[in-house]
Amino acid sequence: MADTLSYRPKAGEIPTQPGVYRFKDASGRVLYVGKAKNLRARLSNYFAPLRSLHERTRRMVTSAAGVEWTVVASDVESLQLEYTWIKEFNPPFNVKFRDDKTYPFLAITLGDEAPRVMVTRNHRIKGARYFGPYPKIWAVKDTIDLMIKAFPIRTCSDSSYKHAMQTGRPCFPGQIGRCGGPCSGRVTIQEHRAIVDDFVAFMAGGDKRFVTAATKRMRAAAERQDYEAAARYRDQLQALEAVLAKSAVVLRDGVDADLFAIEHDELAASVQQFIVRGGRIRGERSWTVDKEIDVDTGELVDSILQTAYDGEVPPREIIVPALPDDADELETWLGERRPKRDGTAGKVSLHTAQRGEKAALMQTATMNAKNNLMLYKTRRSSDFVARSQALTDIQEALGMTDAPLRMECYDVSHLQGTNIVASMVVFEDGLARKDQYRRFSIADSTDDTESIYQVITRRLAYLKQEPDDPDDQVLQGGEGPVEPTKRKKFSYPPNLLIVDGGQPQVNAAARALEESGVQGIFLAGIAKRLEEVWLPDTDYPVILPRGSEALFMIQRIRDEAHRFAITHQRNRRKRDIGSVLTEVPGLGPSRVRELLRHFGSVAELKKADAAAIAEVKGIGPVLAESIRTVLSQ
């Protein structure tokens, strides 16, 4: 594959103004939508040499057949246009929200004659005041049960209320004391409205005023020996305290803010949102998003906030783990969703938490996001039904005679052609078997296909015999120390052998499989483009449905092989540079790490002269000359 893209526009053709760009495939489908303050500077990142791009970004640009852009007058307009196009085109490489369910809210229908409190997922009721979202519907119901003990307002449906007002007979909740609406005859519409206002004020954060007032009324009733009234105020006070106990104080009084924590890897991101009103956590929600291309935390924040406040009114303060490049424009966009009474846009402050109580709350939310991401991956991988479905779907899609109960996946990693290593990971019954992982060192190779051929040849040799190859090591217990062991398990044949790559890599593996004479092993490769699955000697790939359990499992085993190979290569680089430089007097581990971070490998370090080495932090001219002398021997 060429290292540049055929549709790359000339640098002078791309404007330097703010705008929105769209990558399209040959059929005209929009694959990705992005915005930029400077279109030329942003797009130049996508047209860097392909080998330097992140694998998911490389997959997107190689899948595209062209790029278009639209210049706008301001950065805010580019944000608005990007939001509109993402909603319209649903590009496959933009961030995908896996969890599209709606969350329950506590709503008070202030637009009604006699407002009611209710649980709803519809957040577009005219004139309603909302609190939430809540993680579970029972959490809303528990809050309502406690609140109507302190503020007895209407809970019955509109039809029940209308029938009760017409007949003069209270609704059923009113008859059993569960509804304090006007139909019960205990309060007038005006008195009921006043109770509703207190209900809303308490939920909005006016906690201490109501607790103090209930305490005073209870004591006053007890002093005048009105014990029945004192008991009512006592029950009201207990209900208020129970609600407060369920929403712990996390920030100072009067603070209304939404806090977002994000934990992400190459495939997915977990988002944890805390809704803080009046200094207390009034609700929380968490969800998972798919990452189709490599984006940093700031870009994730941009996409997540646009989705989170689609049709929602944001608070005055939003706390995020990292600010996007267009933070000012995003604040303006969010402010337009928080209009003032005079019709002008409100103000929304978007910032990170550096220290104090907000930083502590961000740590708590981040811990939740990490746990949610781990739980999401663990549940999906360990679910027996999902695993069984994935194995069955893989068998049918690839035309295998049996389900792939044992799968082995191979990946090659190198640093500009040096330190070539390969990994083999094993999944049995859809679960990782880390005790059977293998790592390969490749002394010499012309390219990735040659490396794949060598690795598969060496692996298949073990199906006939068990030679003692010091370059092949078995991992014991994950990423711990590596000890040579007898390789009886290495002789187990896989049902399905997967290579990380497309048609060239698959054909190289097929050549090794044919030369080995081993029968009964099915072969496939997963390409870093549109997650296509390639089979030997085929002109067209197998396309598994995006989001399917089969594709998820193949992606997971491929990414595990990639992770394992990268880890091995990094460890080798550290050992290589450490062993060579231990002969230099005055060069300790910290300076060795700086050299590795700066040059990346011994090969690159050997090319550098003393002046270049002296530029590294902690390395002076004298020590640089000593390093140069040792490396030149």
C-alpha positions in Angstrom: 0.0 0.0 0.0 1.3 3.5 -0.8 2.2 5.7 2.1 0.1 8.6 0.8 -3.5 9.0 -0.2 -4.4 9.5 -3.8 -7.2 12.0 -3.0 -5.0 14.2 -0.8 -5.6 17.8 -1.7 -2.7 20.2 -2.3 -1.9 22.2 0.9 -2.6 25.5 -0.9 -6.1 24.4 -1.8 -7.2 24.0 1.9 -8.3 27.2 3.5 -7.0 28.3 6.9 -10.3 29.6 8.1 -12.6 27.7 10.6 -14.9 25.2 9.1 -16.3 21.6 9.0 -14.9 18.8 6.9 -16.4 15.5 5.7 -14.6 12.3 4.6 -16.6 10.3 2.1 -16.2 6.9 0.5 -16.5 6.1 -3.2 -20.3 5.8 -3.0 -20.6 9.3 -1.4 -21.4 8.0 2.1 -20.2 10.4 4.8 -17.7 8.4 6.9 -16.5 11.1 9.3 -17.4 14.7 10.2 -15.1 17.0 12.1 -14.5 20.7 12.8 -11.4 22.8 12.9 -10.4 26.3 13.8 -7.9 26.1 11.0 -8.9 23.6 8.3 -5.5 23.4 6.7 -3.7 22.6 10.0 -6.3 20.0 11.0 -6.5 18.2 7.7 -2.8 18.0 7.4 -2.8 15.6 10.4 -4.9 13.1 8.5 -2.6 13.2 5.4 0.6 12.5 7.3 2.4 9.3 6.3 0.1 6.3 6.8 2.6 4.4 9.0 2.6 7.3 11.5 -1.2 7.4 11.9 -3.1 5.6 14.6 -4.5 2.3 13.2 -8.2 3.5 13.5 -7.5 6.8 11.9 -5.5 5.0 9.2 -8.5 2.7 8.6 -10.8 5.8 8.2 -8.7 7.7 5.7 -7.9 4.6 3.6 -11.7 3.8 3.5 -12.5 7.3 2.3 -12.2 8.3 -1.4 -12.3 12.1 -0.9 -12.6 14.9 1.6 -14.8 18.0 1.4 -14.9 21.1 3.6 -17.2 24.0 4.3 -15.8 27.3 5.6 -17.9 29.2 8.2 -17.7 32.6 9.7 -16.8 31.7 13.3 -15.8 28.8 15.5 -19.3 28.7 17.0 -20.8 28.2 13.6 -18.5 25.3 12.9 -19.6 23.6 16.1 -23.3 24.1 15.2 -22.7 22.8 11.7 -20.7 19.8 12.9 -23.5 18.9 15.3 -26.2 19.2 12.6 -24.2 17.0 10.1 -23.5 14.3 12.7 -27.2 14.1 13.5 -28.1 14.1 9.7 -25.5 11.6 8.3 -24.8 9.4 11.3 -21.1 8.9 10.2 -19.8 5.4 11.1 -16.4 6.7 12.3 -17.7 9.4 14.7 -18.3 8.5 18.3 -21.2 6.1 18.8 -23.3 6.0 21.9 -24.0 2.3 22.6 -26.5 3.0 25.3 -29.3 4.9 23.7 -31.9 4.2 26.4 -33.6 7.2 28.2 -33.2 7.6 31.9 -36.1 8.2 34.3 -36.8 11.7 35.7 -38.8 13.0 38.6 -41.2 15.6 37.1 -43.6 18.1 38.6 -46.2 19.2 36.0 -46.3 22.9 37.0 -48.4 23.7 33.9 -51.4 21.9 35.4 -54.1 23.4 37.5 -53.1 21.1 40.3 -49.5 20.0 39.6 -48.6 16.3 40.2 -45.4 14.6 40.8 -44.6 11.6 38.6 -41.9 9.3 37.2 -41.3 9.8 33.5 -38.8 9.2 30.7 -40.4 11.9 28.6 -38.5 15.2 29.2 -40.6 17.3 26.9 -43.8 17.8 29.0 -44.9 21.4 28.6 -44.4 23.4 31.7 -42.9 20.6 33.7 -40.0 20.9 36.1 -37.5 18.0 36.0 -35.1 16.5 38.5 -32.7 13.8 37.6 -31.9 11.7 35.6 -31.8 8.8 38.1 -29.9 5.6 37.4 -32.9 3.3 38.2 -36.7 3.9 38.2 -37.0 2.6 41.7 -34.7 5.4 42.9 -37.2 7.9 41.6 -40.1 6.1 43.2 -38.3 5.9 46.6 -37.6 9.7 46.4 -41.3 10.4 45.6 -42.5 8.1 48.4 -40.4 10.0 50.9 -41.2 13.5 49.5 -45.0 13.2 49.6 -44.7 12.5 53.3 -43.2 15.8 53.8 -45.0 17.7 51.0 -48.3 15.9 50.3 -49.0 16.9 46.7 -51.0 15.2 43.9 -49.7 11.8 42.5 -52.9 10.6 40.8 -53.3 10.5 37.0 -55.0 13.4 35.1 -58.1 11.2 34.4 -58.4 10.2 38.1 -58.1 13.8 39.2 -60.7 15.0 36.6 -63.2 12.3 37.7 -62.6 13.0 41.4 -63.2 16.8 40.9 -66.4 16.1 38.9 -67.9 13.6 41.4 -66.6 15.1 44.6 -65.1 11.8 45.6 -61.4 11.6 46.2 -59.2 9.4 44.0 -58.1 6.1 45.4 -54.6 7.4 46.4 -56.4 10.2 48.2 -58.7 7.8 50.0 -55.7 5.9 51.5 -53.8 9.1 52.3 -51.2 8.8 49.4 -52.3 11.9 47.5 -52.7 15.3 49.0 -54.3 17.0 46.0 -57.4 19.3 46.0 -59.6 16.4 45.1 -59.1 15.0 48.6 -60.8 18.0 50.0 -58.0 18.7 52.5 -56.5 21.6 50.6 -57.6 24.2 48.1 -56.0 24.6 44.7 -54.1 27.7 46.0 -52.9 25.8 49.1 -51.8 22.9 47.0 -49.8 25.2 44.7 -48.0 26.5 47.7 -47.0 23.0 48.8 -45.9 22.2 45.3 -43.7 25.3 45.3 -42.1 24.1 48.6 -41.6 20.6 47.0 -39.8 22.2 44.0 -37.7 24.5 46.2 -36.6 21.6 48.4 -35.6 19.4 45.4 -33.8 22.4 43.9 -31.5 22.7 46.9 -33.3 24.7 49.7 -32.6 22.0 52.2 -31.8 23.7 55.5 -34.8 26.1 55.4 -37.4 23.3 55.4 -35.6 21.1 57.9 -35.2 24.0 60.3 -38.9 25.0 59.8 -40.2 21.5 60.4 -38.1 21.2 63.6 -39.4 24.5 64.9 -43.0 23.6 64.2 -42.6 20.2 65.8 -41.1 21.7 69.0 -43.8 24.4 69.1 -46.6 21.9 68.8 -45.0 19.8 71.6 -44.7 22.8 73.9 -48.4 23.6 73.5 -49.1 19.9 74.0 -50.6 19.4 70.5 -49.0 16.0 70.2 -51.0 15.0 67.1 -49.5 17.9 65.1 -46.1 17.3 66.6 -46.2 13.8 65.3 -47.1 15.0 61.8 -44.2 17.4 61.9 -41.9 14.7 63.2 -42.9 12.4 60.3 -42.3 15.3 57.9 -38.9 15.9 59.4 -37.9 12.3 59.2 -38.9 12.2 55.6 -36.8 15.2 54.8 -33.8 13.8 56.6 -34.2 10.5 54.7 -34.2 12.3 51.4 -31.1 14.2 52.4 -29.4 11.0 53.5 -29.8 9.6 50.0 -28.1 12.7 48.5 -24.9 13.4 50.3 -23.4 16.8 50.3 -20.4 16.9 47.9 -20.0 20.7 47.2 -20.9 23.9 48.9 -24.5 25.0 49.2 -25.9 26.7 46.1 -23.6 24.9 43.6 -25.5 23.6 40.5 -23.2 21.6 38.3 -22.9 18.6 36.1 -19.6 16.6 36.4 -18.4 14.2 33.7 -15.7 11.7 34.1 -14.4 9.6 31.2 -12.3 6.5 31.0 -11.5 5.1 27.6 -9.3 2.8 25.6 -8.9 2.2 21.9 -12.3 0.6 21.5 -14.8 2.2 23.9 -15.2 5.0 26.5 -17.2 4.9 29.7 -18.9 8.1 30.8 -20.0 8.8 34.4 -22.1 11.9 35.0 -22.9 13.3 38.5 -25.8 15.8 38.6 -25.2 18.2 41.5 -27.9 20.6 42.6 -27.6 22.7 45.7 -24.3 21.1 46.5 -25.9 17.6 46.6 -25.8 14.7 44.1 -29.4 14.6 42.9 -28.8 12.1 40.2 -26.3 10.1 38.2 -26.0 8.3 34.9 -23.4 6.3 33.1 -23.2 5.0 29.5 -20.7 3.6 27.1 -19.6 5.0 23.7 -17.9 3.3 20.8 -14.7 4.9 19.5 -14.3 4.3 15.8 -11.1 6.3 15.4 -8.5 7.5 17.8 -9.7 10.6 19.6 -8.3 12.2 22.7 -10.2 13.0 25.9 -10.9 16.6 24.8 -12.5 15.5 21.6 -14.6 12.9 23.5 -15.8 15.7 25.8 -16.9 17.7 22.8 -19.0 14.8 21.4 -20.3 13.7 24.8 -21.6 17.2 25.8 -23.3 17.7 22.4 -25.2 14.4 22.9 -25.9 14.9 26.7 -27.5 18.3 26.1 -29.4 17.4 23.0 -32.8 18.9 24.0 -31.6 19.4 27.7 -31.0 22.5 29.6 -27.4 22.5 30.9 -26.5 23.9 34.4 -24.4 27.0 34.8 -21.3 25.0 35.5 -20.0 21.8 33.8 -16.9 20.1 35.1 -15.0 17.8 32.6 -11.7 15.9 32.7 -10.1 17.8 29.8 -11.1 20.9 27.8 -11.6 20.5 24.1 -9.8 22.9 21.7 -13.0 24.8 21.1 -14.0 25.2 24.7 -15.1 28.8 24.3 -17.3 28.0 21.3 -18.8 25.0 23.2 -19.6 27.3 26.1 -21.5 29.6 23.7 -23.3 26.7 22.1 -24.4 25.4 25.6 -25.4 28.9 26.7 -27.9 29.1 23.8 -29.6 26.1 25.4 -29.9 27.9 28.7 -31.9 31.0 27.7 -32.6 33.8 30.1 -36.1 35.2 30.7 -35.5 38.1 28.3 -34.7 35.6 25.5 -30.9 36.1 25.5 -28.5 33.3 25.8 -27.4 32.3 29.3 -23.9 31.6 30.5 -22.3 28.2 31.0 -18.9 27.7 32.5 -16.9 24.8 31.2 -13.8 23.9 33.2 -11.6 21.2 34.7 -11.3 20.5 38.4 -7.7 21.2 39.6 -8.0 20.9 43.4 -10.3 20.8 46.4 -13.7 19.3 46.7 -14.5 19.3 42.9 -11.2 17.5 42.1 -12.1 14.9 44.8 -15.5 14.4 43.3 -13.9 14.0 39.9 -11.7 11.3 41.3 -14.8 9.5 42.6 -16.6 9.8 39.3 -13.4 8.6 37.4 -13.2 5.5 39.6 -16.8 4.8 38.7 -16.1 5.2 35.0 -13.2 2.8 35.2 -15.2 0.2 37.0 -18.1 0.6 34.5 -15.8 0.2 31.5 -14.2 -2.9 33.0 -17.6 -4.3 33.9 -18.9 -3.6 30.4 -16.1 -5.5 28.8 -16.1 -8.3 31.4 -19.9 -8.9 31.1 -19.9 -8.9 27.4 -16.9 -11.3 27.2 -18.0 -13.6 30.0 -21.7 -13.8 29.2 -22.2 -17.5 28.2 -25.1 -16.7 25.9 -23.2 -13.9 24.1 -20.1 -16.1 23.7 -22.1 -19.0 22.4 -23.9 -16.7 19.9 -20.6 -15.2 18.8 -18.9 -18.6 18.2 -22.0 -19.7 16.2 -22.1 -16.5 14.2 -18.4 -16.8 13.4 -18.8 -20.4 12.3 -21.7 -19.5 10.0 -20.1 -16.3 8.6 -16.8 -18.0 7.7 -18.3 -21.3 6.5 -16.6 -23.4 9.2 -17.7 -27.0 9.8 -17.3 -26.6 13.6 -17.5 -23.8 16.0 -14.1 -22.1 16.7 -13.7 -23.4 20.3 -10.0 -22.6 20.2 -8.9 -19.5 18.4 -5.3 -18.2 18.0 -4.5 -14.7 16.9 -1.1 -13.3 15.7 0.2 -9.8 15.5 3.5 -8.4 14.4 5.0 -5.3 16.0 8.2 -3.4 15.1 9.9 0.0 15.5 10.7 1.3 12.0 11.8 -2.2 10.9 13.8 -2.9 14.1 13.0 -4.9 17.2 10.6 -7.1 15.3 8.4 -9.2 17.6 5.2 -11.2 17.2 2.5 -12.3 19.6 0.1 -15.3 19.8 -3.0 -15.1 22.0 -5.4 -17.9 22.7 -9.1 -17.8 23.3 -10.9 -21.0 24.3 -14.7 -21.1 24.4 -14.6 -17.3 23.9 -12.4 -16.7 26.9 -8.7 -15.6 27.0 -6.2 -18.3 28.1 -3.3 -16.2 29.1 -1.3 -19.3 30.3 -1.1 -20.3 26.6 0.0 -17.0 25.2 3.3 -17.0 23.2 5.8 -14.4 22.2 8.2 -14.6 19.2 11.4 -12.7 18.4 12.0 -12.3 14.7 15.7 -11.8 13.8 15.3 -10.6 10.2 12.3 -9.9 8.0 11.6 -7.8 4.9 8.0 -6.8 5.8 4.9 -7.8 7.8 3.9 -10.5 5.4 7.3 -12.2 5.7 7.1 -11.9 9.5 3.7 -13.5 9.5 4.9 -16.3 7.3 7.9 -17.0 9.7 5.7 -16.9 12.8 3.0 -19.2 11.5 5.6 -21.6 10.2 7.3 -21.8 13.6 4.0 -22.2 15.4 2.7 -25.0 13.1 6.0 -26.9 13.6 4.9 -27.5 17.2 1.9 -29.5 16.1 4.3 -32.2 15.0 7.1 -31.8 17.6 8.2 -29.6 20.5 11.6 -28.2 19.7 13.5 -26.1 22.3 13.5 -22.7 20.8 14.8 -20.0 23.2 13.2 -17.3 21.2 9.7 -18.6 22.0 8.5 -18.1 25.6 5.3 -18.9 27.4 3.7 -16.3 29.6 2.8 -17.4 33.1 0.0 -15.6 34.9 -0.4 -12.6 32.6 2.2 -9.9 32.5 4.4 -11.4 35.3 7.9 -12.9 35.0 8.5 -15.2 32.0 10.0 -18.6 32.6 10.7 -21.3 30.1 8.4 -24.3 30.5 7.5 -27.5 28.6 5.1 -26.6 25.9 2.6 -29.5 25.8 -0.3 -27.0 25.5 1.5 -25.4 22.6 0.8 -28.5 20.6 -3.0 -28.1 20.7 -4.2 -27.3 17.2 -6.6 -24.3 16.8 -9.9 -24.5 15.1 -9.4 -20.9 13.8 -6.2 -19.1 13.2 -6.5 -15.3 12.9 -3.9 -12.9 11.7 -4.0 -9.1 12.2 -4.1 -7.8 8.6 -5.8 -8.1 5.3 -5.4 -10.1 2.2 -1.6 -10.0 1.9 -1.1 -11.2 5.5 -3.8 -13.9 5.1 -2.1 -15.2 1.9 1.3 -15.3 3.7 -0.2 -17.3 6.5 -2.0 -19.6 4.0 1.4 -20.3 2.3 2.9 -21.3 5.7 -0.1 -23.5 6.5 0.1 -25.3 3.1 3.8 -25.9 3.4 3.4 -27.3 6.9 1.0 -30.0 5.7 -1.2 -29.5 8.8 -4.9 -30.1 8.0 -8.1 -29.1 9.7 -7.2 -25.5 10.6 -9.4 -22.6 9.3 -7.6 -19.3 8.5 -8.8 -15.7 8.5 -7.5 -12.2 8.9 -9.1 -9.0 10.2 -8.1 -5.9 8.3 -7.6 -2.5 9.9 -10.0 -0.7 7.5 -13.7 -1.4 8.1 -13.1 -4.4 10.3 -13.3 -6.7 7.3 -12.6 -10.4 7.7 -10.5 -11.9 4.9 -10.3 -15.5 3.9 -7.5 -17.1 1.8 -7.8 -16.8 -2.0 -10.9 -14.6 -2.0 -11.5 -11.3 -3.8 -14.0 -9.9 -1.4 -14.0 -9.8 2.4 -16.6 -11.1 4.9 -18.5 -8.2 6.5 -19.8 -8.9 10.0 -22.6 -6.7 11.2 -21.2 -3.8 13.2 -22.1 -4.3 16.9 -22.5 -8.0 16.5 -21.2 -10.4 19.1 -19.1 -12.1 16.4 -17.3 -8.9 15.4 -16.8 -7.9 19.1 -15.1 -11.2 19.8 -12.8 -11.0 16.8 -12.0 -7.4 17.6 -11.2 -8.3 21.2 -8.9 -11.2 20.3 -7.2 -9.0 17.6 -6.7 -6.1 20.1 -5.4 -8.5 22.8 -2.8 -9.8 20.3 -1.8 -6.2 19.5 -1.6 -5.2 23.1 0.5 -8.3 23.9 2.9 -7.7 21.0 3.3 -4.0 21.8 4.1 -4.8 25.5 6.7 -7.3 24.5 8.3 -5.0 22.1 8.5 -2.1 24.6 10.0 -4.5 27.2 12.6 -5.6 24.7 13.5 -2.0 23.8 14.0 -1.2 27.5 16.2 -4.3 28.0 18.3 -3.6 24.8 19.1 0.0 25.7 19.6 -0.9 29.3 22.1 -3.7 28.6 24.1 -1.6 26.2 24.3 1.5 28.4 25.1 -0.2 31.7 28.8 0.1 30.7 28.7 3.9 30.8 29.9 5.3 34.1 27.5 7.7 35.7 24.5 6.6 33.6 21.7 5.4 36.0 18.2 4.0 35.3 16.5 7.4 35.2 18.9 8.7 32.6 18.5 5.5 30.6 14.7 6.1 30.6 15.2 9.6 29.3 17.4 8.4 26.5 14.9 5.7 25.6 12.0 8.3 25.7 14.0 10.7 23.5 15.5 8.3 20.8 13.1 5.3 21.1 15.7 2.5 20.4 19.4 1.7 20.5 19.5 1.9 16.7 18.4 5.5 16.7 20.7 6.4 19.6 23.7 5.0 17.7 22.9 7.3 14.8 23.0 10.4 17.0 26.2 12.4 17.5 27.4 13.6 20.9 25.8 17.0 20.5 22.4 15.5 19.9 22.8 13.1 22.9 23.8 16.1 25.1 20.4 17.7 24.4 18.6 15.0 26.4 17.6 16.0 29.9 20.2 15.1 32.5 22.9 14.3 29.9 25.8 16.8 29.7 28.6 17.1 27.1 31.0 14.9 29.1 28.5 12.1 29.6 27.3 12.3 26.0 30.9 11.7 24.8 31.1 8.6 27.1 27.9 7.3 25.6 29.1 7.9 22.1 32.3 6.1 22.8 30.5 3.0 24.2 28.1 2.9 21.3 30.8 3.2 18.7 32.7 0.1 20.0 
